[in-house]
Amino acid sequence: MLIDTLLGDLPRSVFFQEHYLQQPLARPSTAAKLRELATWDTAERLIETPACDLLLVRDGKLWTGPRPASAREARALHAQGYSIVLRHADRHDAGLAELGRTLSAELQGTVNLQLYCTPAGHGSFGWHCDPEEVFIFQTLGAKSYLLRRNTLNPTPLHETLTDAPDVSRERTPVQECRLEAGDWLYIPGGYWHHVSAPEQESISISVGLMPPTPIDVLDFLRTQLLRSRAWQRRLPPLGHASPLSDAEKMEVYRSLFQELGGELKKMMEDPRQVLRFMATSASAGIRSSALGLGTPARRDEKD
């Protein structure tokens, strides 16, 4: 398995017990075979692929000009301190797509893969957190990471990232990590991080893996409930013209909630539903890193 190669002499059981979904882990050299997946040749080819989403950012500020028309134009902006961010690059490169699918198959989750080309002496985004479990593979140069546990919103979702508090409110200690080419870093979802390439230009692959959450269970069950007559029926009127008093409305709806909750409980206890959910989640993860997918990137996606 790829994860075993990346972990090297660290047992997989230790990774899951002590790090995955819990705390960062950096491993030296074990990602050396992935270096060929992200080079300047790779980046320039993707830059000149119009369908590949490209973002330029310098020390936390986005480039507001037009998308570079060529790799030469992008490299000129890179020389001015702008990081080149190629988002969902796996949809336009077979090797990166295979990396995304492999991680999804081994750990399960939908994939958000990005390629970062960061100039020396600069960073891309400032302090931020991501909802995904993030795997960083350093393929060229070096990068420095500042990491901080998120105690304010430790398990954010994409929908709740706008609610993320300012990292300055944290009182957790800052951890430091440096990646050289061939190294990799795991950052748990929600962890604050700040990234820079202090001494030399850097290229890295960022793979965000979003595991299933209870919200996904709710979304999955909704598709099943749409076929239930009990869940399609109309509820008693609540308007001012209703013949029911407020106390009667409260009692009717309390009884309805209890009844619907019982039906939902039966559905969730059915092992067939569990198997369907597991199969649906696995399939969604594999499909999320596929060549030719045209889904636009979210504007709030970062590494």
N, C-alpha and C positions, 0 to 999 in steps of 0.2 A: 504494500500500500504506500501511496505517496506520503501520508502522514507519518508512517514509520521511518521512511527515508529522511524526512525533515527533522524528526525528533532525534535521530542518531542513536546514541546510547541511553537516552532517556526513555524509560518504559512508557508505553501508551497509557497504561493504567494511572501512572503518576500525572501525566498531562491532563487526563479527565478528572482526576480526584483533586488536583491542586491548582490547576490553571484554567482550563476551559470554562467559560462563563464566570470566572472568578478573578484572576489576576494575570498580568502580562507575563510573557515568556519570550526571551530572545535566545536564538541558537546560532552559533557561528558556523559558517562554511557549508552547512548541510543542504543549502539551496543552490549550490554552485551550478548544478545541471540546468537550473532555470534561467541562468544569465543570458543564454542565447535567445530567449523568448522576447526580451525587451532590450533592444539596442537602438542606436540612432537611426539605423536603416529601418527598423520596425516603426519607430516614431514618425519618420519622414514619410513613409508609405501611408501611414494612417492619417497624417496631416493632409495629404493630398487625396484622401478618400472623402469626398464631400458629405457622405452619409454618416461619417464618424463624428460624433459630437465633440467639439473642441472648446476648451475654456482656457483663458489666460488670466493669471492672478499673480500679483506681486505684493508680498508682505501683507496679505489680508485684503487687498483692494483689487477688484475685478477690472479687467480691461473692458472698456465700454465701446471700443471701436469695432469695425467690421471683422469678420472671421478672416484670418490670413488666407490669401488665395493660393499660396504655395508654401512649401517647406522652407524656402529661402526667407520669405517674409516672417514666418514663425520664428526662425532661428534669429532673425534680426531683433525681434521683440524679446526673445530669450536673452540675448546679449544685453538688453536694457534692464534685466532683472525679473522678467516675467517667467513664471513656471508655465509650462505647457501641460495641460491636463487633457488627456484623451479618454473620454468617459464611455463606458460600455465598449471598450476596444475589442473585447472578446467576440463581439458580433461581426467583426470585420477581419479577424485573424484566426486561422485554424489552431495554431499552437496555444494562444491565449484561451480560446474556446475550450480546448481540451483540458487546460488547467482548471478553468472554472467548473466544468462538468465533473472533473475528478474530485475536487474538494466538496462539491455539492453531494456527490454520491457517497463519499466517505463520512461526511459530517452532517449532511442534510440541511438544506436551506436554500433560499433563492440568492442568486449571485449578483453583485454589483462590482464589476471589475473596472479598474481605471489604471491608466499608465501616466506616471508623473515624470516630467523632465524639469528638474529644478536647477537654476543657475547658482554658481558658487556665491556665497555671501548673502543669500536670500532665503526666504521661506515662502510657502504658498499661503495657506490659510493660517489665521492666528489660533489661539486656544479654541478648541471645539470638541464636541463629542459626536459619535455616530451611533445609530441604533444597532448596526450590524456587529458581528464578531469580525474583526479586521485582521487580515494576514498581509504583512508587508514583506515583499521579496526584493532585496536590493540587488540590482543587476549591473550597475555602473557607479563608480565613485563612492561617496559616503554621505550619510545623513545622520543628524542628531535628533533625538526624540526626548521631549519632556513629557512625563506621564503623571497623571494624578487621579486617584480614585474619586468617583462621582458619588457623593453621599446625598446630594440634593434631588437627583432624578436618576437613580442608578440603572434603570432598565427602560430607557425612552423608546418610543416607537416613532416611525416617520411622522405620524400625525401629531405627536406631542413634542417634536424637536423645537417648535416655536415657543414652547413653554419652558425650555431649558433655562435655568437661572445662570447668572454670570459666574464664571469660574472664580472670580475674585472673592466670592462668598465662601469658598471652600477653605477648610483648615487642615485638609489632609496633606501629608508630606509629598514633595515632588520627587519622582524617580527619574533618573537619566539613563539613556541608552544610545549607543552609537552603532550604526550598521555599516559594515563594509560590504563590497561586492561579494555575493555568495551567502551573506547572512540573511536571516529573516526574523521577524518579530510578530508575535500575536498580541493584539490589544482587545480586551473584552469589550463587548458592547456597552456604551454609556461612559467608558473611561475618557476623561479629558486628555487631550494630547496637543502638543505644539511641535511642529516639524520645521527643520531648516537644514540647508546644505552649507555649513559654515566655511569650508575650505576648498571644496572642489565640486564641480557640477555633478549632478546625481540623476540616475534613472532608476525608477522602482515601479514594481507592480503592486497595486493595492487591491486585494480581493476582500470585499465585504460580503459576509455570509449571514443572511437573516434567517435564524431558525424559526420553526413554527411557534406561535404563541397562543395563549387561550383565546385571544381575539380572533385568530384564524379558525379555531374550533367553532366559535360563534358564527363566523361567516360561512363555514362549511355547513353547519346545521341549518342555517337559513335556507340554503338551497334545497334541503330535504323538507323543511317546513312549508315551502311554497306548494308542495304537493299534498299537504294535509288540509282537509276540509275544516277541521277544528281551528286551524290558524288562519284560514281565509275568511272566516265569518266576520260580519260587522259587529262592532261592539255597541253597547247601549249608548244613546245620545247623552252628551254632557252639556249641551248648550242651555241657554237661559230658558228656552221653551220646553225643555225636558219635563215630563210629568213627575220625574223623581226628585226628591229633596236631596240636598247635599249629603245628608247622612245616608240616604238610600243609595246614592251613586257610589259613595265610599264602600258600602257593604257589597254592592254588586261587583265592583271592580276588585275588591279584596278576594272575593270568592273566585272570580275569573283568574286572577293571578295564581291563586293556589291550584286551580285545576290545570292551567297551562304549565305551571311549574312541574306538576306531577307527570304530565305527558312528556315534557322535556327530559325529566329524570329517566323515564323509561327508555327514551331514545338514546340517551347517553350511556345507559347500561347495556345496550345491545352490542355485543362484540363485533357484529357485522359493520356497524357504524365506525367502530374503532379501526377496523381493517381498511374501510373505504377512506377514512381520513388519512391514514398512514400512506396509502397508495397515492392519493391525490397530492399530498405534500411532497412526496418523493418525486413524482412526475413534474410538479411545478418547479422544483429546484433544478432538475436536469434541463428543463426547457429554458430556464432563465439565462443560460449561458450558451446560446446557439448562434451559429453564423447566420447573418441575414435578418436577425430580429430588428424590427424598425421602431420599437417603442421609444418615444422621446425620453431623455434623461430628466430626472427631477432636478430643478434648479438649486435645491439645497444639498445635493450630494457632495460630499467632500471625502478626503482620505482619513 
